[in-house]
Amino acid sequence: MSYACLARPCSGGAATPFRTPMHVTIKTPEEQEKMRVAGRLAADVLDMIGEHVVPGVTTEELDRLCHDYIVNVQRSVPANLNYRGFPKTICSSVNHVVCHGIPNDRRLKAGDIVNIDVTVIRDGFHGDTSRMYLVGKAAPHAQRLSETCFAAMWRGIEAVRPGARLGDIGHAIQSFVEGNDYSVVREYCGHGIGRVYHEDPQVLHYGEPGTGLELEPGMTFTIEPMVNAGKRHVRLLPDGWTVVTKDHSLSASELLEETRPATPPPISWPLLETLPARLAAGREPAAWRELLRSAHEELKARFLASEPVEELVHSRAALVDTVLREAWSRHCAALPGWALVAVGGYGRAELHPCSDIDILLLAPRSPDPRGGGAIEALVAFLWDIGLEVGHSVRTVAECAEECVGDVGVMTTLLEARLVAGVAQLLAAMRQALAPERLWPVKQFFEAKVREQAARHLKANDTAYNLEPNVKTGPGGLRDIQTIAWVAKRHFGAETLDGLATHGFLTVAELRRLEQAQAFLWKVRFGLHTLTGRREDRLLFDYQIRLAQSFGYQDASYTLAVEQFMQRYYRTVMDVSLLNELLLQLFREAILSESEPPRPLNARFQVRNGSLEAVSEDVFQRSPAALLELFALLQQNEGLHGVRASTMRAVAKSLWLIDEEFRQNPRHHRLFLEILRSPVGVTHELRRMNTYGVLGRYIPAFGRVVGRMQYDLFHAYTVDAHTLFVVSNLRRFAIPRYDQELPEASRVMQQLPKSEIAYLAALFHDIAKGRGGDHSELGAVEAEAFCLEQGLSQYDARLVAWLVRNHLALSITSQKQDIGDPQVINAFAHKVGDETHLDYLYVLTCADVRATNPKLWNSWKASLFSDFYQRVKRALRRGLESPIDPEHLVRETQDAARRLLLERGVAERDIAGAWSRFSAGYFLQHSPEEVAWHARLLADRDATSDEPLVALDPRSVRGTTAALIFARPRRHGFARTTAALDQVGLNIVDARITPTGDGFSLDLYHLLEDDGAPITDTDRLTEIEQALWRSLQGPADAPFVVSRRAPRQARMFSTPTQIAISVDERNRRSVLELTAGDRPGLLCEVGRVLMEERVELQAAKIMTVGERAEDVFHLTDFDNCPLTPQAAERLRDHLVQALDERQAALREPHPAFGAAR
């Protein structure tokens, strides 16, 4: 904001620069750093608001969004509001408004240009910035004006250095602007800034070189040229604020995101100036080690003080450079013709606190003993002082030889930078590795693309893993480096700026890429600082502490860590899109494609296998093409992507997807056509999400892009999980994947309208993060959307019903007794008909399978399928004829008898075995289980009191079943679960069946930690022996589980919640337990049950990430439900025991920066 920067007039009234003395405040380094923080916060506001600057929005709405972001998210102060009476948070200057436009209810329209000017106060210092935005498709002359203004600002910035004068800045701007046939506003100017919003010096955007105030380090001021398309003259409107061009011509203004100090951008670290002398004076390694330690502590302190991370990574590289040069001169000065070369990330002069330091000792010839000894002494010395370098010793010829078959070595040497020694030798190596000799550009490009694809595959091809790798994950730093490597190999670009110079990136894209890199650098620097090691995984342990360190705070419906991670995911999504765009540009430029275009229709053509819009304005002329693009990719399987120019055109045209676009019937048909396509549904929905189209077409989906949930249950962000659900449904629909889930595939392939399932998948979690029941809120959104798209009322209601009930089948089957006829009948009434059940079944399987790779297992597949079949049979009988228990018992017995007779078991033995059990036993077990138990009991001596232990490696339930038939013993359940837990098994179900002759048949369903049943013979023997030991040990022998809780689970504290109700029909109590999942939990529950004299009949075990949500069926020793008093005692005892145990297991968080 430049109100106080009206240039001082002389007596004649004309603006005359530099005649009045100025009183300039010199800022200390600490004050400059605080200003950088404020400047970055202001820049974040402009980053946030950019996506909202679209046709139809009012500047009043933009002001409200910015104000809310500054006050509630950044916890900062908007400087403009009430400054000398200014009524708003931002200045919004549209078209011919030069500056100080007051936000109002005027709606922006396509073709407008608008400058948004915002200033943030943090810790008493001001950060002032503004940016030009093009609204929709701007006219070429408006775009050129904006770009000229941006370039003029940079011309002024480049003139800033100690010893320069203010006139140099003005002259650089004026000569550039007027050379492009525009004019510079003279009445308003840049200004000094700090604790005071507007202070000296005044920074005019015109002037003569060598005139004006001399610049000194520590001065801080803004450079914000205002450039008019017509004449320079302006006038002030009656509101006392708004400044417009007199001739009504367009005007543009730019102000860099950071307040510009007069200190030059190269590294300025006082320590580096004194370090060489201090190192030279240190004779022992210990002295060097202490200097390095002190320097690293200083870097850490600067990071915690929020200094720009770009300066820190370059500062550490400069620190290592200084140390290596001094060490080289001490140990290798006598080596003639050698060179000490930094390679890899160190070669780029980018070092995080624990980054690898890779050096190449480049020799003119194979080292002799003297040279070899000097190098050994150098490397040993570096390790002694704590500098853990990775080194190689090679000649130029050996470097070339190593690169021949290894693109990784080629890439490392591509970034070689001289640290000390002979520059000519490094030049000779570069010449030997030139593209015309090794790794031609085409081969190098193809190798790097293959390398990136393989790296992405390891991360499940998604950037949205909940514990992502900030360096190697999709959308991470390595994706940015891949772009830079290819650019360097192709046309020798040393920095990302070179991509803009060569026309591969627009200025806006370069800005996005640099901002993304800075944010990812900050995260990585924080990880290294936090852990004290080279840790690039953004683990749960670190996410919450980094969020706190970066200033995020909990809001009403989102945790601070969720806000931080949403910023991370949206950043990597941006990187992924830019990476795809640039690699496509390189592909087009490098692979020398010359095939003429092949028309597809009036809007699109195929060029070299990629889809291309026939012109840049296709989407403006025909907005429907924004959806048609994806339908064409489905219909033409030979296409392998989208041309880069078309990607850009899509990005520039997203504003066209507004409410009018969403209501257009043609667009409805296109969207449904994409969902109904026999191929490419998942692929194109993912592409639509990446390009930003899906979130614009379904605004509610746009709000969950990048939204994470801080728990262990959901392994992906909401949008990534949603698209994985669609992907699973698609796999069910394609016969070649039938072997994965045969039952779900059979049902899916018989559904009348597969798009119903896909729409339910898209909306099932769409209301996450709003507060309230996301299923109910999502159902309302889904029904409205489906009706808008032209679906019938029945289909729309079916989609809404699926969204509302998408958790019902999963929760019922995992937490209730699915053998109970009442449970089956109640669920049959809930779904109403087989069509609803079929859709719900496939959606449930797809949803659970997409939630977390470790969550889905053969047990859940069997459980869902079993319950689905039972409810299906109930529906076929008719809701008016519910299944009765006697009918189910007869069905189970008849099926089991057939199996037993086929195995040669006599009818007499069958009757003898079954006489021990009540009818409830046959309701709880499948025919296969009943037959297995009967065979074991028939083979056993009926008069024996010896226990029986047996394992079924692959039970019908998709688990390994463990059976114990023995006399009841004290703490039997606790001892058994402790034994199974100690050997690392997951217990997913337990059923305790007392027999009429004083025995107990206990059945446990088990899985390995990876969700698979146990098939290894040695492992089965280990389990059986563990069970025998638990049975044969002394009754009073202690039993504990010493296995440690997983790292991730220890990060969460789940309060114990217990509800106990009475199931009158089955004469039992039902205990529902929610607690932190951990080894030994069931053992602890069993111990308390025994101490409270409570019998366990069955346990339904359900793990939801870090939480256990288990259900226990209980009676007292008289086989009756618990009395209210007994239930209350049990509840209190369990809460106390489980909370004490969880508190003992939780690790305290070390302070930020402490090493583990």
N, C-alpha and C positions, 0 to 999 in steps of 0.2 A: 504494500500500500504506500503511495507516494504523496499523500496530501501535504505532509510537512516538507516535502522536497520541491516545492515551488521555487524555481531558481531565483536568487536574490537580484532584484533590479537595481540599476544605477539611477541617478537622478532623472535621466531622460525616460525612464520606464522600460528600456529595452533590456533583455536579459544579458548580463555581461558576466562571463565566467571569472571566478577566482579574484574578484576585487576586494571582497570583504574578508578579513582574517578569519581563519577557522581554528577551532579548538578541538583537536582530535584526541580521543582517548586511545591509548595503546593497551591492548589486552594481554594479559599474562597467558602462558600456555594453558593453564587450568581454565581460565575464562574462555579461551578459544575452544577448548574441548566442550564446554557446556553449550557454547553456541552451535557447535557441530551437532550435538544431540538435539537441540531445538530445531535446527534445520532439517535433520532427518525426520523428525516427527512431522514437520510441515510437509515434507515430501511424501510421507506415508498417507497423509490426507489426500493429496492429489492422486496418488496411486489408487486409493480406495474409490474416489469419486468418479474416476474415468469411465467405468462401465455404466454409470448412471447418466452420463451426458449423451442423451439420445433424443431423437425427435419426439416431441410431445411432453417432455418433462419441463417443469417450470424452474426458474432460477431460485424461487422460494423453496422448492423441494430440495434442490441441491444444497442450499444454505442449511436447511434443517438437518440433512444427512451429515454434512461436515461438522456442524455444531455438536451433534450427538456423538460423533466419532471422537472429536477432540476432548469433550468433557467426560464421556462415559467409558470410552475404550482407552484413550491415551492418558486420561486423568490429568489433563493439562488445561491451560487457560487460552481461550480465543482472544487474541490481542485486539482485533478490529472492533469487536462488539463494544459499543459505547465509547470508543476512542474518539474524543472530541465530539461526541454526539452521533457518531456513525451507528446506524441502527441494526446492523447485521454482522454475521461472523465472517462472511466472505465478500469480496468485491467480484461482481460478475459483469464483465464488459463485453457486450454482444455487438458484433459487426462494426458499426462506426463509432461505438463508445471506446474512447482511448483508455480511460481508467476510472476507478471508483464507482462503477455501476452498482446500484443498490438492487439486490435480489427482489423480485416481485412475482406476480402471477402470470407474467408473459410466458407462453409456451415456446420452447425452442422448436425450430422447424428444420427440415433437411436443407443443408446448404449453409446454415449459419456457422459463423466462427465465434468462439467465446473464450475469453481469458478469465480464469479463476485465480484470484489472488488471496492467499491465506497466510496468516501469521500466528504462530503458536508460542506461548510463553511456558518455559520449563525451567525450574530452579532460578527464576528471576531474569533469564536471558531470552531474547527474542529470536525466532527462526522465521524468516520472511521468504516466501517463494510464490511464483505464479507460473501458469502453464497455459498454452493455447490448446484448445480442443476443436476439432472439426466435427460438426454435427452431421452425421450421415454422410452422404456423398457431397463433398464440397466442390465448388467450381474450381477449375484449374488455376484461375488467377488468385482465388482465396488461399488455395493450398500453397502456391508459390510465395505469397506474402508471408504466410506463417513460417515457411521454411527459411525464408530470407531473414526474418526476425530472429529465429533461433540461431542461425549461423552468425548473425551480427553480434548476438550476445557472446558467443564463443570467441569472436574476434576481439572483443573487449577483454574477456577473461585472459586470453593469451598474452595480452599486453601487460598483465599484472606481474610485477616482480620488484623486489627491493631496488630502489634507485630510479625506477621509472616515475613518470609524472602523470597526474590525472589527465592532462591534455592528451597523453599518448592513448589512453583508453577511449576518450571521446573521438579522437581522430580515426582510430582503427574502426570504430563503429560507423562514423559518419561517412568515411570514404567507401566502405563496403556497401552501405545502404544506398547512397546516392549513385554509386556505380551500377546498381541494379535498378535505377530509375524509380526509387522510392524516396520518401522524405523522413527526417528524424524530428520528433516532437522536441521542442526546446524549452517549453515552459515547465516541464516536469522531468525529474531526474532520479538517479540512484542516490543512496544516502548511507551515512554511517549507521551502525546498529550495534546494540549490545544490551546492557541493562535498560538503556533508553531506546524506545522504538525508533525514533528519528533523531540522529545526531550528526555532527560533522564527521567526515567531509561530505560535501555535495559532489555527486559524481555525474557530471554532464555527459550526455551521449553525443556530443559534438565538440570540436575544439582543434587546437593546433598542437602538433607534437612538441615535446620539450617544454611545455608550459604547465603552470599549475603546481599544486602541492606535490612534493617528492614523497613517494611511497616508502614506508618503513615496515619491517616485520612487526606484527602485532596490530596493525590497522585492520579493521573489519568494516566492510561496506558492501552494498548491493550494486549490481550492474543489471539494469532492467530497461533496456531500450524500448521505446514506443515508436513503432514504424507505421507511417501512413501510406496508403496506396496513392493518394492524391497529394495535395499540398500539406505543409507541416502545421498550418494554423489550426488552433482549437478554440473552443469556447466552453464556458461553464454554465450548466443548466440552472434554473432557479432553485432546485433542491439544495444547492450549495455543495454538492459532491460530484455529480456525474459530469465528466469531461467528454466532449464529443468533437469529431472533426468538423471544421467549419463548412467544408464542401461536401459533407456527408459521405466521404469515401471510407473504405474499410480501414481498420487500424488493428495492429497486432502488437503484443508485448510478451516478453519472456523474462523470467528470473530463475536462475539456477536453483536447484533444490537446496544446496548448501550455501549459507552466507560465505562470501569469498574473502578469506584473509589474504593480506598482502604477502604473507610468507609463501615462498614458492612451493609447488607441489612435490618436487623431489624430496626424498626422505630427509627429515630433519630430526635427528635424535642426538642430543648433546653427548650422550655416552659414546657414540661412534667416533666423535672427534678426539676424545682422550684415550680411547681403547688401545690403539696401536702402541702408544708409549707405555701404557700400563702393562700390556702383554710383553713388550720387549724387556721391561724391568723384572718380570716374573721368571725366575730361573727354574722353579720346580713346577711340575704339573698341577700340584695342589693349588697354586696361586691362580693359574689359568682356570681351573675348575671352579674356584670361588668367583672369579669374574663372570664366568658364564652363568653360574647359578644366580648371581645378583642381577644380571641382565635379563634372564628369563623371568625373575620375580617382577622386574620392572614392566616387562611386557604384559604379564598377567594383571598387574595393577592397572595398566592402561586399558586393558580389555574390560576389566570390571568397572572402570570409569567411563565406559561406552565410547572410547575413541573409535574412529572408523576402522573397520577390520582390514580394509585394503592397505592402510598404512602399517598395520601390525604384521601382516604376512610378508610384506616387502621389507619391513624393518628386521624381522628375524633372519631373512635371507641375507640382508646387508651385514648383520651381526656375524653370521657364519662366514661370509666372504672375508670379513676383517680377520677373524681368527685363523682361517685357512691360509690367508696370504702371509700372516706372521709366522705360522708354523712352516709354511713352504720355504720362506726365506731362512728359517733356522735350520731346516733339515735337508733341503734339496737345492739350495742356491748353487751348489757345485755341479748340478746336472745340466750340461749345456743342451739347448735345443728342445727341452721338454716343455709340456704345457699341463697345467692343472685346470681341468674343465668340469664345470657343474653340468649335470645332465638330469633328465626327468623333471619333476616338479621344481627341484632346486635350480635347474637350468632356466626355468621360467621366472626365477626369483620369487617363488611363492612357497613359503614355509610356514606351516602351522606349528604349534608348540612341540608336537611329537612326530612331525612328518619325517619320512625317510630322507636322509641326506646322501645322495648318490653322486659320486665323483668318478671321473675318468682321468687316469694318469696317462697322458698321451705321449708316447715315446717316439723319437725320430727313427729308432731302430730297436731291435730286441735288446732288453736291458742286460748289461754285463753285471758281474757280481757286485761291483761298486754301486751301480745304479740300483740293483735289487736291494742291497742293504740299506740304501738311503730311503727307499720307498717303505721298506718294512719298519724302519725307525719312525717315519712320518705317521704311518697308520697306527702303530703301537702308541705313539704319543697322543694322537687324536682320541683314541679309546681311553687312555689314561686320564685325559682331561674331561671325559664324559661326553665326547662328541662321537656318537656311534655311527660312523660312516659306512656306507656300502661302496666298495671301490673295485675297479678293474684296471689292469695295466695292459695297454694294447698299443700297437703301432697303427698307422693309418690303414695299412693293408689288412691287418687283423680285424679292424673295425668293419671294413667293407665285407670281409669274409663272414663275420658273425651276423651281419645284416641280411645276407643272401636269402636265407630261408626262415628268418624270424622277423615278422613285422613289429613285434614288441621291442626288440633291440633297435630296429630302425627308428621307431617312434621315440625311444629314449634319447637316441643320439641326435634326432631332429631338433631337440631343444637344447643342444649344447651351447654353453656360454663360458667364455674365458674368465677364469678367476685369477690366475697368475701364470707366468711363463711366456712362451713364444706364440704370438698371435698367428704367425704364418702357418704353424703346424695345424692349428684348428681350421684355418682357411683351407688347407690341403685336404683335411678330412671332409669338410663340407663339400668340396669339389668331388672327392671320391664317392660321396654318397648322393650326388645330384640325381634327379629323376631320370636323366638321359643315360645314367650308368646303372643305377640300382632302383628297384621299386618304382617303375614309371607311375605317374599320377593315377592312371586308371586302375592298375593293380593295387596300389596303396589304398585307394578309395574303397575298392571292393573288399579288401581284407579288413579294413576298419569297420565297414558296415557289418560284415559277418561277425566280427569280434563283438560289436555292440549287441547284435541280435542274441548271441550266445549268453552274454552277460545279463540281458533282460530276462532271458528264459529262466535263469537261476532264481530270479525274484518273482516267479510266477507271471512274468510279463505284465506286471502292474507296478505303478509307482506308489500304490496306496497300501502297502503292507504297514501294519500298525507299529512295527519296529524297523523302519526303513534304514538302509545304508545311505548316508548322505553323500558318499563319494561314488560308489559303484551302482547304486540302485537306478532304475529308470527315472529320468528327469533329474538325476543328480549331477555332481560336478564333472564326472567322467563324460557325460553326454555333451557338456559345454566344451570340454577339452577335445572331444572327438571332432567337433566342428572346427576348433582352432587348428588341430593337426592337419586336417584335410586342407584348410585354407592356406596353411603355411606351405604344404607340399605343392599345392596347385599354383599359387601366385606369390609365395614368399611373404604373406602377411604375418607380421610379428605380433599383432594384437587384434582383439576383436574389432577395434576401430577400422582396421584394414578392410573388413568385410563391407563396411559402409562405403569406404573409399572406392572399392571396386564394384559398388552397386548391388552387392548381394544382400545387404540389409538396409532397410529404411532407418532413418534417425530414430523413429519411435520404437522399432524392433530392437535396435542396438541398445536403446535405453532400457527396455524390458530385460534384455539378456544381461546387461551389466548389473541391474538391480537384483535380478535373480541370483547371479553369481555372488554378489555382496552378501545377500541374505544367507545363502548356503555356506559361504565362507564363515560368516558369523556363527552359524550353528556348529560347524566343524571345529572352529577355534574354541568355542565353548565346550564342546565334548572333550577335546584334548586337555583343556584347562581343568575341567571338572574331574576327569579320571586320572590325570597324570600319566597317560599312555596314549598310544596311537589307536584310539577308539573312534571308529567312523559309523558305528551302529547307533541309531537314535533309540536306545532301549527305554522301556518304561521308567526305569530307575532315574534316567537323566532328563526325560521330557518335562517332568513337573518342576525340576530345579532350574532347568534352562528357561522355562516359561516365567518363573518367578524372577530370575536374573534379568530377563529381557523386559520386565515391567508389566506383564499381563496380569490381570486380576479377574477373579471369579465374577460372573454376571448372573442374572436371574436364572437362566436356563442353560448356560454354558460355563464350564470350568475354564480357568485361565489356561490350563494345559490344552484343552480342546480348541481354544482360540488360537493358541500358538501353533498347534499342529494343523489347523485348517489353513493358516498362512503358509505353513511348510508345503502342504499338499497342493495348494493352488499355485505355489511357486514352481514345484516340479512339474505340474501339469503345463504351465506356461513354457518351461524349458523343453518338455517333450514335444509340444507343438512347434516351437521354433527349431528344434533339432530336426523334426520331420521335414519342415519347410526348407531348411538350409541343405539337408542331405539331398532332397529332391532337386534343389537348384544346382548343387554340385553334380548330381547324376546327369542332369540335362546339359551342363557345361562340359563335364569331363568325358562322358562316354561318347561324345561326337555323334549324337543322334541326328539323323537328317531325313528321316521318313516323313513324307508329306502327310498332313492331317487327313483323317478319314471322318467325314460328317456322320453324326448319329441322328441329330435332328437340328432344328433351327437354332438351338441354344448351346449344344455341346458337340464336341468332336473328340476323336481319339488321336493322340500324337505319341508315337513311340510307346504304345502300350498304356499310356496314362490318360485319364479323362481331363479334358480341358474346356473351359468356357470359350465360346467363339470370340468374345470381346470382353473388355473390362467392365462394361456397363450392363452385362446380361442380367445380373440380379436386380439392378435398378429398373430395367425395362420389364422384367418378368420375375417378381419376387418368388413365385412358386418354384423357380429353379433352385432355390436354397434347399428344398426337399427333394426335388426331382434328381438332383445330383446323386443322392444316396440310393435312390431307386434304380438309377441307371447302372451304378456300380454293382448292384445285385443282379441285374438282368444281363450284364455282359461279363461273364466269368473270366474272360481273357484279360480284363483290365487289372493292373497291379497297383494302382494308386491314383492320386490326383496331382495334376501339374502344380508347381509352386505358385505360379501366377494366379491360378484359380483358388488355391488356399488363401492367398492374400485377399482376393476379391471377396471371398466368403467372410473373412474377418472384418473387412470394411463395411460389409452389408448387413451385419447382424442386427443393426438398429431397425431394419425393415421388418423384423419379426416382432410386431407389436400386437395390440389387441385386435385390430382390424385383420391382420394377417391370420391370427389364430381362429377367427370366426369365419374364414373363407372356406366354403364347402370343397373347393378344388384342393385346398391344402389338406383338408380332412381326408379326402380320398387318397392323396399321396402318402400321408403318414400311415394310414391303415394298409396301403399297398406294401409299404416297407415291412410292416409287422406280418403280413400274410405271405410274404415271399417264401418260396421253398428253400432258398439259400441266402446266406449272408445276413440274417437278421441280427445276430449278436455283433458281428463285425461292424456293420454299418451303424448300429446304435452306439457302439463305442466310438466310432469315428465322429458321429454327431455330437457326442459328449466332448470329445477332444477339441473339435472345432467351435464349440460353444453354441451349436444350433439346438441341441436337445434341451439345454437349460433355458433357452429363450422361448422355445415352443411350449415347454411345460415349465412355467416360472417356479412352481413349487419344487421341481427337481433341481433347478438352478441353485436354490437355497441350500440344498444338502450336498452340493459338490464340494468335496474335500472335508466334509464334516466327519470327524472321528468320534468314537465313544471310548472314554478312558476306562476300559475293562479288558479282561482276557477272553471274553466270549466272542467279541466281534474282531476278527482279524483284519478287516478292511474298513475303509471309509464307507459311508452310507451309499454313495453313488457307485463305488466299485463293487460293493456287495450286491447292490441291486442288479448291476449288469452281469455279475456272475450267476445270479438266480436265473436271469433270462438265458444265459449260456447253458446252464444245466437243463432247463426246459427244452432248449433246442436239441441238446444231445439225446434227451428222451424221445424226441420226435424223429430222430434219424436212425434208421434200422442198423447201420453199421456200429452203433454204440450200444446195441441191445444187451450185450454181455455185462455192461456196467451195473445196471439196475433193471433186470428183466421185467419185473412187475410194473415199475413206474413207466418203462418204455412201452409196454403193452397198453397200459391205460392211456398214456399221452397220445399214442398213434391212433386211438379210437375216438378221441375227443372230436366233437363236431366242429369246433372253432378254436383253433390253437391260439388265435390272437387274444382270446379272453384270458388265457393263462398269462400271456406276455404282459397284458395291460395290468393284471393283478400284481404281477411281479414288479412292474415299474412303480406302482403306487403303494406297495405294502409297507414301506418304511419312509415314505415321502414326508411324513409329518414329524420325523424325529427332530428333537431339539426345540420344539415349540412350547413344551409344557403340556400337561394333559395326556390323555390316552392317544398315542400316535395311531393306533388302529382305527379308532372312531374318527379322528380328524382326517386321516387318510382316506377313509371310506367316503366321506363327504366330498373330498377333492376328486376322488376317482369317479364317482357317479356323475358329478357335474361335467367332468372332462369327457367321459364316454358319451353322454347325451350331446355335448357340443360336437363331437366327432361324427355324429349321425348314427350311433349304435341304437338298436331298439331299446325300449324301456326295460325289457326282460334282461337283455345282455348287460346293460349298464348296472342294473340292480345286482346281477350275478357277480360282476367285477367288484362292486362295492361290498357285497357279502363276503367275498373271498378276502378282501383287504381287512375287513372288520374281524374276520375269524381266522386269519392266517396262522395264528399260534394255537388254535384250539386242538387240533389233532395231535400236535407234538406234545403239548402239556398234558392232555388227557392220557395219552398212551404211556408217558413217562412217569406220571405221578399218581395215576389211579390204577385199580385192579382191572385190567382189560378182560379178565376171565369172568368178571361179575356181570351177570345178565342185566342188572339194573344200569350199570355203567354203559353197556352196549346199547340198550334200549334208549337211554337218555340221549346218547350221542346221535342215534338214528333219528330221533325226533328233532334234534338240533339242525341236522343237515337237510332233512325233509325228503330228499330223493337221491337217486344214484348219480345223477349229473352233478349236483353240488358236491357229493362225496368224491367223485372222480377228479374234478378240478382241484378240490382241496388237498387230495392225497398227493398229486404230482407237485403242486405248489409247495407243500410241506417238505417233501423230499428235496426239492430244488433249493429251498430256502435254508434248511439246516445244513445241507451239503456245501452251501456257498458262504456260510457264516464263518467257518474256521476249518482249515484242512484237517485239524486234529479232532474236530467234533464229530464228523461223520464216521461211522463204523458199521460193521456187519450186524452188530446188536441192534442199532437203531433201524437199519434197513429191515431186519426181521420183525422188530417190534411194530413199526409203522405198517408193514405189510400184513401182519397178523391182525392188528386192530382193524385195518381197512377191510379185510376179508370178513371179520366177524360182524362189522356194521353193515357190510354189503348183504350178508345173509339175512340180517334182521330186516333190512329194507325190502328184500325180495319176499319175505314172509308177509310183509305189510305192517304198517305201524299199528293197525288195529289188532294184530295178533303177535304181541311181543314174545320173544324167546323166554321160556321158563327154565329154571335151573335143572330140573329133571331131564329135560330134552338135551341140554348140553352135556350132562353127565353121561347119558346113554350114547351120544355121538362119540364122545372121547373114548369110552370103554369099548365100543364096537370097533373103532379104528385101531385101538391098541391091541385088542384081542386078535384081529387079523394079522398084525405084525408079529405077535408072539407065536401064533400057530404056524406061521410061515417059517419061524426060527426053530420050530420043533418043541416049544414049551407046552407041556401038558395042561389041559383045561383045569385039572385038579391043582396044579402048582399056581396057575393064574389066580384061581379063586382063593387059595391060601394067602398069596401075597396081598391081594386086594382087600381081604377081610380086615387088615390092620387099619385101613384108612376110612375117613368119613367122606361124604359127598364133596365137601369143600376141596379136598385134595385133587379131585378130578376136574374141578373148575379152574384150578390154578396151574395145571400142567398140561402140556400138549400130549397128543397120543404117542408121539415118539419118546417123550420123556417118561411117560407112564410105562411104556413097553420096556425101556431100558432099566428102570427101577425094578420092575417085576422080574426080569431076567436075573438081575443081580441077587434079588432076595430068594428066587427059586433055587439058585445055585448054592445058597448059604445054608449052613446047618441051622435049622429052626430053633434048636435048643441052645445055641451058642450065645454067650454074652460078649464076645469079642466085637470090637468096632469093625465097620466096613468102610473103606475109603476107595473111591473109584473116580476116574477122570474120563470124560468124553471130549477128545480134542476138538472136534468140529460138531458141536451140537446143532440141532435144528434152529436154534436161536441166533446162530452166527457167532457164537462164543465158544469158549472151552468151559464145559460144565464140570464142577467138582461136587461129588456127593459124599456125605458123611452119614452113616447109619450107626448110631451108638446110643447108649444110655445117656440121658441128660446129665451134664456136669456143670459145676459152678463156673460162671463166666465163660461158658462154651462159645457163645457168639463173639465175645470180645477176644478170646484166645485165637479163634479161627481167623477172624479178620486181621488180627495183628500179624499172624503168621503169613497170610497172603499178602498183606501190605508190605511187610518187611522184604519180601522177595520181589517187590516192584510191580505188583499186579493191580489192575483196576477192577474193583468189584462193582458190577453194574446192576446186579439183582441178587436178592437173597430170600429164600423161602424156608421157613422152619415149620415142619409138619409133625406134631406129636402123634404117635401111633397108639392103638388101643392096648398094646401089650407092654407099655412102659419104655419104648424107644423113641427116638426122634430122627426123622429123615430131614437132613439139612441140605439144601441145594443152592450152590453159589455159581453165578455166571461170571466168568472172568475174561479179561482182555489184557493184552500187553499195553504198554504205555503208548504205542503207536496206533492203537485201536484194532489190532489184529488178534485173532485167536492164537493159542499156543500150539504149535505143531512139532517143534523140535523135541526129539526123544529125551535128550539130556535135561532139557528145561522141564518137561513133564515129570521126569523122575525127581528133580529138585523140588517141585511143588508137592508131589505126593509125600516125599520125605518130610517136608515142612509140616504138612497136615498131621502126619503120624506123630511127629515130635510134640505138636500141640495137644494131641490126645493122650499121649503116654506120660507126659511130664507130671510132676506132683501137683496136686490140686491147688496148693498155696504158692506155686512157683510164680515169680513176677513175670509179667508180659508187657513189653514195651515195643514201640516202633521207633527205631533210631534213624530211619531214613529221613533225610533233610527235605524240607519243603522246597519246591522249585523257586528259582530266583524271582520270577515274575509274580508268583503267588504271594511272596513275602512283601511285595510292594503295596498290597491292598489290605485294608482293615475292614472286614465285614462284620458288623454287629450281629450277635446271635439272636435270632428270632424264632420263637416256638409257639405254635398253636396246637392245642389238643382238643379234639372233638369226639363225640360218641357216634358210632355207626350202629344204631339200634337194631337194624335188620340183621346184621352179621354179628351182633353181640360182641363188639370190640371197640377199643379206642383207636383213634387215628392221630398220630403225632406228625405234624409237618414242621420240618427243621430247615432253617436257612442259616448257614454259617460259613466262615472262610474255609475253603477246601484245603486239605493238607493231609500228609501221611498220618495214619493213626486215628483219623476222625471217627470212623466206625467203631474202632476198638474202644475209644473213650465213651462213645454212646452206649456200647454194650456193657461196659463196666458200671456206668451209672444205672442202667436198667436193672442189672442184677442187684446192686446195692439198694435200690428202691423196691426190690421184690416184684419186678414187672416181667412178664413173659413176652417174648418177641415172636410174632407169627410170620411176619413178612417184612421185607425192606425194599422199597423202590428207590434206587440210587440215581440221582440226576445231578450232573456237574454243569454249571453254567459259567464258564470261564473261571474266575477266581472264587466263585460261590458254589457251595454244595446246597442243593435243594432236595432234600431226601424226605421220604414218607415212610413211617413205620406203623405197622398194625400191631396193637398191643392188647394184652389182657392181664388181669391179676392172676395169682396162682390158683384161683378158683375158676378160671376160664370165663371171667366176667369183665365188662368194661371197667375202667378205673373210676373210683369215686372222685368227686370234685376235689376233695382234700388231697387224695393221692396224686391226682393230676397236677395240682398246684405245687406239691413238694417236688415232683419229678421235674417240672418246668424250671423251678428255681435252682435245683441241683445241676441240671444240664447247663443252664446259662452260666452259672458260676464256674463249672468245670471247663467248659469250652472257651469262655472268654479268657480265663487265666492261662490256658494252654496257648491260645492264639497270641496273647501279649508276650508270652515267653519266646515264641517263635519269630516274632517280627524283629527285623533289624532296624536300629536307629539310622536315620539318614546322616551320612557324614556331611560336614559343612562343604559349601561350594568350593571346589578346588582341591579337596582332600583326595588323595589317592586311595584306592581300595587295596 
